[in-house]
Amino acid sequence: GQQLNQSPQSMFIQEGEDVSMNCTSSSIFNTWLWYKQDPGEGPVLLIALYKAGELTSNGRLTAQFGITRKDSFLNISASIPSDVGIYFCAGQIHNAGNNRKLIWGLGTSLAVNP
Amino acid sequence: DTEVTQTPKHLVMGMTNKKSLKCEQHMGHRAMYWYKQKAKKPPELMFVYSYEKLSINESVPSRFSPECPNSSLLNLHLHALQPEDSALYLCASSQEASYQPQHFGDGTRLSIL
């Protein structure tokens, strides 16, 4: 099925460093979502974006909806050990038919060295 | 804590068993979803219910049978599963408007012997 190009695939950083990850697509999306998944748990919604150019923050997290509507990035500032996990982007197209279906990136696995 | 509750958390079953996975939400959401997730992969959509009616079936084998008894509950009935069906099964819900984000439960870890 269709997937988003998410990069990097994995990151290993030192505590306190900033992190940046992004998702790109050849398709235009109406909604971009960023989720984090810890081992043994379900994905938790971090940030939802609905407008091209929108920049939204949630604590140390900041995400932007690209102007072209084909990409989005997520930044984490001053990383801490509990930021460890897999981060997924997901996009949604608002059209008739299958518009509840999320298109997912393959995830960015983040490891933080204390 | 997640507002979507799934039970059981873990399930081990043989290929001839019949079991059910349960999901409950009390957020007033009218859309509910079943996903299958393999390790280190994104969730794969299986079924979508909207106002208790099945609206999307992603060509899922008939050994998986969903049921939505009311707006708060979603079940997934399992019968004659295969070893490759071992995975994390996630339930999610969202407000009715299709662009509202989905909120996930913590899943049921299913192992088929």
Interface residues (C-beta under 8 A of the other chain):
Chain A: G1 Q3 N30 T31 L33 Y35 G40 E41 G42 P43 V44 L45 A48 Y50 I86 F88 A90 Q92 H94 N98 N99 R100 K101 L102 W104 G105 L106 G107 S109
Chain B: T2 V4 Q6 A31 Y33 K40 K41 P42 P43 E44 L45 V48 S50 S55 I56 L90 A92 S94 S98 Y99 P101 Q102 H103 F104 G105 D106 G107 R109
